[in-house]
Amino acid sequence: MPDFRVTMTMGALRAGVTPASVLPTAKAAAADLTMVEAADIAVVAGSARIVVRFESDDAELATQIAEHVVAATQAAVEVPRFGVTQRVGGRWVVVR
């Protein structure tokens, strides 16, 4: 099954949300719909980013899963930008 990932730029935390709860929230949202392979938070170019890697049958379904993850994550933190990529060979190719 193809691998996809959603990468979200993190903004401000919502009131009452702890930083430690953001990644589990994103991961759980993906797990509601598919098999989650990995989840991580990293700082890239000075911005915090959440990456959730998951399985999906195709790019259209992967985009829907990613949108679900973003919506759930936005309850915890502002998500000003997100993208969806698919693993093709040894590269990640932009889907959305």
ABEGO torsion letter per residue (X at the ends): XBBBBBBBBBBBBBBGBBAAAAAAAAAAAAAAABBBABBBBBBBGGBBBBBBBBBBABAAAAAAAAAAAAAAAAAABBBABBBBBBBBEABBBBAX
